[in-house]
Amino acid sequence: MAGDKILRNGPSVGMAPITVRIPQAAQMLGVGRTTIYTLINSGEIEIIKIGSATVIVVDSLRAYVSRRQLGQ
């Protein structure tokens, strides 16, 4: 139909992800995957299981960095 928007799979332009996979989280923090797993196991950052995939909540990465900046 004329004027209808075409819906496409994938993120919208300019939309920030709310979760990332382990390698992306490591890259965002500038650390290795082992450090990410250590932070997960200690409860410092939050994960969600989606099927067999483990994803990290981006807000928990931001909160972790904020706590570190404050010296906690």
MILO-269440 format. One record per residue (C-alpha): residue number from 1; residue in three letters; z, x, y. Coordinates in steps of 0.1 Angstrom, whole numbers. Each point is the difference from the previous one (the first is absolute). Layout:
+---------+------+-------+-------+-------+
| drenmar | lose |     z |     x |     y |
+---------+------+-------+-------+-------+
|     NUM |  ALA |     Z |     X |     Y |
...
+---------+------+-------+-------+-------+
//
This chain:
+---------+------+-------+-------+-------+
| drenmar | lose |     z |     x |     y |
+---------+------+-------+-------+-------+
|       1 |  MET |     0 |     0 |     0 |
|       2 |  ALA |    -7 |    12 |    35 |
|       3 |  GLY |    30 |    13 |    18 |
|       4 |  ASP |    21 |     5 |   -31 |
|       5 |  LYS |    18 |    33 |    -3 |
|       6 |  ILE |    -8 |    20 |   -31 |
|       7 |  LEU |    33 |    10 |   -18 |
|       8 |  ARG |     0 |    35 |   -15 |
|       9 |  ASN |    25 |    17 |   -23 |
|      10 |  GLY |    20 |    27 |    15 |
|      11 |  PRO |    22 |     5 |    30 |
|      12 |  SER |    -9 |   -14 |    34 |
|      13 |  VAL |   -11 |    25 |    26 |
|      14 |  GLY |    30 |    12 |    19 |
|      15 |  MET |    25 |   -14 |   -24 |
|      16 |  ALA |    27 |    25 |   -11 |
|      17 |  PRO |    10 |     0 |   -37 |
|      18 |  ILE |    34 |   -13 |    -9 |
|      19 |  THR |     2 |    19 |   -32 |
|      20 |  VAL |   -15 |    33 |   -12 |
|      21 |  ARG |    -3 |    19 |   -33 |
|      22 |  ILE |    21 |    31 |    -8 |
|      23 |  PRO |   -26 |    26 |    11 |
|      24 |  GLN |    -6 |   -18 |    33 |
|      25 |  ALA |    38 |    -2 |     7 |
|      26 |  ALA |     3 |    37 |    -8 |
|      27 |  GLN |   -28 |     8 |    24 |
|      28 |  MET |    15 |   -22 |    27 |
|      29 |  LEU |    34 |    18 |    -2 |
|      30 |  GLY |   -16 |    34 |    -5 |
|      31 |  VAL |    18 |     6 |   -33 |
|      32 |  GLY |    -9 |     3 |   -37 |
|      33 |  ARG |     0 |   -28 |   -25 |
|      34 |  THR |    31 |    14 |   -17 |
|      35 |  THR |    19 |    -5 |    33 |
|      36 |  ILE |   -13 |   -36 |     2 |
|      37 |  TYR |    13 |    -7 |   -35 |
|      38 |  THR |    34 |    16 |     9 |
|      39 |  LEU |     2 |   -23 |    31 |
|      40 |  ILE |    -9 |   -30 |   -22 |
|      41 |  ASN |    27 |     9 |   -26 |
|      42 |  SER |    26 |     5 |    26 |
|      43 |  GLY |    -8 |   -34 |    17 |
|      44 |  GLU |   -11 |    16 |    32 |
|      45 |  ILE |   -34 |   -18 |    -1 |
|      46 |  GLU |    -9 |   -33 |   -14 |
|      47 |  ILE |   -26 |    -6 |   -27 |
|      48 |  ILE |   -17 |   -32 |   -13 |
|      49 |  LYS |   -17 |    -3 |   -34 |
|      50 |  ILE |   -33 |   -19 |     1 |
|      51 |  GLY |   -11 |    -1 |   -36 |
|      52 |  SER |     1 |    35 |   -12 |
|      53 |  ALA |    -4 |    15 |    36 |
|      54 |  THR |    29 |    13 |    19 |
|      55 |  VAL |    -3 |    -4 |    37 |
|      56 |  ILE |    23 |    11 |    28 |
|      57 |  VAL |     8 |   -23 |    29 |
|      58 |  VAL |   -12 |    17 |    32 |
|      59 |  ASP |    30 |   -14 |    20 |
|      60 |  SER |    24 |    18 |   -24 |
|      61 |  LEU |   -19 |    33 |     8 |
|      62 |  ARG |     5 |    -7 |    37 |
|      63 |  ALA |    36 |    -8 |    -5 |
|      64 |  TYR |     6 |    32 |   -20 |
|      65 |  VAL |   -16 |    21 |    28 |
|      66 |  SER |    21 |   -18 |    26 |
|      67 |  ARG |    32 |     7 |   -19 |
|      68 |  ARG |    -9 |    36 |    -3 |
|      69 |  GLN |    -7 |     2 |    37 |
|      70 |  LEU |    34 |   -13 |     7 |
|      71 |  GLY |    15 |    26 |   -23 |
|      72 |  GLN |    13 |   -25 |   -27 |
+---------+------+-------+-------+-------+
//
